[in-house]
């Protein structure tokens, strides 16, 4: 079960690195190549959205069907185990939301950069005329 969370963790780390790379100031030629390369990888990496949604549904289902350990019948180890699973579920939910949010941020930054490039090209053509 931990494999999908490791995959999601690595994807979120890669998305964070890409977001930082996109927002760092750099020369125009390098920036345009980086944005075009990332734009090419955006569509294949869209798999992360349904994957994260499925993982969120899994967290919800497990939360609904989890045995409650709130009474005095529970031992200390059972209570610790219950609290640990709650913390893991919260961490994993934050990871899923972060994956979707970072993907959206990368998509919007690439789209804005392409729009800026097209507006600059139109402005350059109008100045040349």
C-alpha positions, -999 to +999 in steps of 0.1 A: +000+000+000+029+024+006+041+022-030+014+046-044+021+071-017+059+070-025+050+075-062+027+105-052+055+119-030+080+118-058+056+133-082+048+162-058+086+167-053+091+168-091+062+192-095+076+215-068+110+215-085+094+223-119+073+251-103+105+266-088+123+262-121+095+280-139+093+309-115+130+316-113+142+345-134+163+334-164+172+346-198+144+347-223+159+320-246+164+295-218+130+303-203+112+297-236+129+264-241+121+253-205+085+263-208+081+245-242+097+213-227+075+214-197+044+221-218+051+190-238+052+169-206+020+185-191-005+164-210+011+130-203+015+140-166-022+147-164-025+112-150-018+126-116-052+142-112-073+110-115-047+092-095-048+117-067-086+117-068-087+079-066-064+081-036-086+107-019-116+084-024-096+055-009-088+077+021-124+086+025-136+050+022-110+038+048-121+067+071-157+057+069-150+020+076-123+024+102-129+010+136-134+038+162-112+037+192-126+063+215-139+044+245-121+031+275-121-004+261-092+005+239-057-002+251-029+023+248-014+005+218-048+004+200-053+041+206-018+049+194-024+028+162-057+046+156-041+080+160-012+070+138-036+059+110-055+092+113-023+112+110-012+092+080-046+097+063-043+135+069-008+135+055-018+116+024-048+138+018-026+169+020-002+151-005-031+145-029-043+181-028-007+193-032-002+172-063-034+186-079-026+222-069+010+221-081-001+206-114-026+234-118+000+260-110+025+246-135-002+245-161-012+281-155+023+294-155+031+277-188-002+290-203+005+326-191+040+325-205+028+313-239+002+341-239+028+367-230+050+354-259+021+356-284+013+391-272+049+402-276+050+387-311+018+406-321+033+438-306+065+433-325+047+428-358+026+459-351+057+480-344+074+467-376+044+478-397 
